[in-house]
Structure formats: C-alpha cells, structure tokens
Amino acid sequence: EDERDKVEACLAPFNCVPVWVTPSLFGEMYNGFCKGVLWPVLHNVTSVYSSNPTGSSMKNDKTNEQVPMQHTEDQQKQNQDANTPPSPPSDLFSSQLTSQFAEYSMDDVAQGPIHGDGGREATLWSAYTAVNRQFADVIVQCFNEGDLIWIHGFHLLILPSFLTRRIPMAKIGLFLHTPFPSSEIFRTLWCREDLLRGMLNSDQVGFHLFEYARHFLTCCRRLLGLNYGMIPDASGGHNLAIDTNGRQVTVTSIHAGIEPKVLEHVLGHASTFDLVRSIRNQFQGKVIFCAIDRMESLKGIPLKMLGIERFLHRRPEFVGKIVLIQVGISAFERGDDYTTTKSEVLKMVANVNSKWPGTIQFQECQEKEMRLQQRLGLLSAADVVMVTPIRDGLNLIPLEFTFAHQDALTEQGQRDGRRRGLCILSEFSSCTRVMRGALHVNPWKISEIANAFHQALIMSEEERMRRIKCASEFVTRVTTRRWALAVMLDLKGVHKNIEAGTYAGAGLGLGFRLLGMESGFAPLETNVVAKAYKNARTRLILLDYGGTILSNDNLDNLQRFQLVNKTRAPSFPTKAVVSTLKDLCADKRNIVFVVSGKE
C-alpha cells in the first residue's frame, strides 16, 4: 500500500489507472470463480477441474464440499487412447507445488467444485461481483462525456450492469477472448441470467468467431426469451443485434490479429538471432516440430504425445530425423488439473524417449520466461508448429509462427534449404477458421495427428508454398490495429440518445436492465385517460414521489451536491398537490399508492 502512489505515477504517462484489489479477494475472484467456474464452462466442459491444488485426497464437508473430479466423454477417450491412467504426484512434488501455488496466487484460496449458489460457491460469486464493482467505481471516476468504454475478458461480464446504473448514456463494449458455450452447457450455471443480463447491459458484445456469437444469441433466446436479427444502421447497412427491452445490443464477430511492426522489431534483434542459431545448432540435421502450451487438460498435450508415438511406430524410417520441442507453461492456478496434466505428460515423454531417445525435448517454464522475444526465437528456429488443444479461444502462436516464416516465400529465404513454415492446428481452436493454409486435425483422433506429422515431412514444395501463402493472407491483412479499429468503429456507431428521458432503469441488484423508451413507447393522451377514468368502476392509481408529486432533487450533479452538503433544502409537495391527493383518496372507487425508490 505504501507504494501505490509510485505505481500510479509510473502508469500515468501511459494514461493507465490501476484498480486496487486485495490479494485474497482477487484470489477468490480469479482463481476461484473465473478459473474454477467460468473457464471450464466457457470451453464447453462441465466439472472437469478438480479443486484440491495439493493433489491430496478429496473430502466432503459442509463448509467446503469437494467431490472427485468428473471426466467428460472426451477425457475418457483420452485415457483409453493413452491406456495409462494418470498417477497421483509424489508427496515431495505435492509439497513443492503447494508452496509454488501459494506464492503464485498470493493467497490461500482453495478452489472448489461449483454445483450451486450456496456455501463456498456463494463466496466466490460475491468476490466476483465485488471486484466488478470496484472496477465500476474507478471507471466512473475517470469517465468523461463522450468516452467509449471497452471491456475485455470474461472476468468482467457483469461490469456493464454496474456502469449503466450510474452512467446510462455511456457507450459500452464487451469483447470475449474465450469461446462461448452452447446453451445446454451455459444453462448449468446458477448465475446464468445475471451473467447474460450483465453482458446485455453493454451496447456491443464482440467475439472472435461467429460460432461463439451464435451460441450467445441462442442462450439469450432460450434463457431470456429475447429475439435477434439484422437491424438497419445509420449508414444504410445492417448489423446483427439483440432486441432487449427496447434497446438493440450489437453483436460483432471478428478475429484478432498480430502487430507486424512489433514482431519485425523483435525478429530483427540480435538476441533473437542468437537464440535461433543456438536451437538450430543443437538439433542440426533434424526437422524441428515445436509446441507452446499451458499445462492443463484443455490444451491436449497428452494427445500430441500419443500422436508422435504412433507416427514413429508406423514410420520408423523417420526415427532420429525429427524432434518435438514441447514447452509447457506452468499453470499453478489450475490446481489439481495442473498436477494431473504434468504428471501424465512427464510419464508419456519418458515413455517416448525410452523408445527413441531425444525425440521429445520437454521444458516447463513460467509464463514470464516465455515472452514474445523467447517465443519468436523458438518459433523461428522451428520448421513446424503444433497447436492441438481440445478447446481453445484466442491463440496467436500460429499467427506469430506464420509471420516469422514469411520469408520462406522469397528466394533469399529458400536458400537455407529448410522445409519450414507449416502449421498443424486443432479444429477446436479459433484460429483454425482464419488460418486456411494450415493442416487441420481432430486432436481426439490420434491417427490424424500421426498423419499430420507424416504429411508435414513429405509435402511437396509447391503445396507447402501454397499453404504458407494462404496462411499469410490473414496475418498481413488483419492486424491488431485493424481489429481494434473495426470493433471501436462498430461501438462508436451504436445509436444511443443522450437525452436522459430516453432510457429508464428497471430491476434490483444484478437484475437491473436499461429500458429504451423510444422503441414501442406511446405517451398517454390526456383525453383518453380522462374518458377511461370517468367510465371506470374501480381505479388503481400509482403516483411516483420524486419527479411526479414533487420535483426531482437528483436531476443533475449540482442539485445532488447541494443536497448532500445541505446548502439547499429538499423539495416538498405543494398545497395544491396535497389537496388533489386528498380529493383522489376521497373517491371510494380509487385506490391510491405513492411509490418511491428512496428512503
């Protein structure tokens, strides 16, 4: 806390403002709810992650109910293919991991399986809402009229609900960098309506693929009963939007790219050249396959190990001619899933290397040790990159690899004689839809992975060049800057009336939603109301207190400031209004209520 002022001063030149969250609260929000609840569900998996980061036996108690890890059909297939069920880590490894996990997360929060909205689950949900509320407080303090608010990631899905309540005129965009599940998976969350309403309180929701957007649209229709379709815009075109309470929430789908200028600068650095030369010299005369994955079950590393094992069994002539460099990024926050995955990967790597020594070079490191410079050095030295997750969102490694090997299309780049530049991608990764020149595989089908190894080694020069050129089209055309510009232009083009009376809020807590009063709103006509009042036998009259019985004291910031500081007396109903109320109440056919949202 003593260094907060210094941190804020360092961030100020970059126009950045930090949100200070206590480590324990952040641990419950990030490790507990985001990674333990939302992450598997968003990746179309339920109950895949175990809760115990130490790998010890599971317990059942009333305060923190824990159950054995359940496997999906995909995991069962994986275990059948491997024919070697994962073994629990040793006590020494478990104790080391416990200290690493505590140091990494800076708290002592234990993740728990999520099957409802009580007990431990309620605590994690409370932490998630608390952190979102803290972000809202900082944004409101920094907001100026005309600013665009662009929210990223599934960590802040309910942030728009807090923002629209306080600054309803702001244009808010939300972009998810993860997949979005089918409605049958998403509906298993107890907080599904709160999350969807939070997303719909923004004016634009963005995804990398239309497949994810389609799942989101289906969830809104099946869970909230909302309609969607193509809505005309001001420029004469049409946008995909959801109609919710008289408002249209635009849905955008565009895949992110990389920034070529940044990559060019890193690739031209002397340290990158040295790293490439070192790796090439170490594995001289071999075709280098490389992969960089987080150590969790969703990344499908064991399936890759099975693929190379089957390939070498079927094609022994390639033994000693290829090497797979597998970099595993430590995922301590994954808890038991990390320990299980690491144990299984180490066992399979040892098994392959015992048959063909040196075939797999496995290295585990923390994320800070595999930044862009180290990553590009490895990708440049490799001939083929493999990205074979069983479910993945945004993954820029294939794009970075393709950019690093674009010179293979030139005569100068072909002088080294390397058969390089090919990508092997899982069909369950989002970048597969835009990297059309890659070799696409189903990671669950081990024979396809094995065949991809063989195809990459024997592919003709003409086909390889065609695939590299095809993959390079998206990399050079859709950059990070162009992606951001396209999304921001869509957000800026959202029609939102600046008049305060155009929108009204309804609902309590996270059920709050912004109502558009333009679409389908018909004001009452005095003569029609008078005639209906005269002919009615019984009448229910609901009168709002602030704004109807008396003037609204919270109409603007100045009036609120004066009231808080007691420099202006609050308003009271006039004698004429009080007399009218008495007359209405005197009529036996009338039932009169005065409604107020204030104390």
Buried (B, 14 or more C-beta within 10 A) or exposed (E): EEEEEEEEEEEEEEEEEEEEBBEBBBBBBBBBBBBBBBBBBBBBBBBBBBBBBBBEEBEEEEEBBBBEBEBBEBBEBBBEBBEEEBEBBEEEBBEEBBEBBBEBBEBEBBBBBBBEEEBBBEBBBBBBBBBBEBBBEEBBEEBEEEEBBBBEEBBBBBBBBBBBBEBBBBBBBBBBBBBBBBBEBBBEBBBBBBBBBBBBBBBBBBBBBBBBBBBBBBBBBBBBEBEBEEBEBEEEEEBBBBBBBBBBBBBBBBBBBBBBEEBEEBBEEEEBEEBBEEBBEEBEEBBBBBBBBBBBBBBBBBBBBBBBBBBBEEBEEBBBEBBBBBBBBBBBBBBBBBBBBBBBBBBBBEBBBEEBEEBBBBEBEEEEEBEBEBBBBBBBBBBBBBBBBBBBBBBBBBBBBBBBBBBBEEEEBBEEEBBBBBBBBBEBBBBBBBBEBBBBBBBBBBEBBBBBBEBBBEBEEEEBBEBBBBBBBBBEEBBBEBBBEBBBEBBEBBBBEEEEEBBBBEBEEBEBBBBBBEEEEEEEEEEEEEEEEEEEEEEEBEBEBBEBBBEEBEEEEEBEEBBEEEEEEEBEBEEEBEEBBEEBEEEEEBEBEEEEEEE
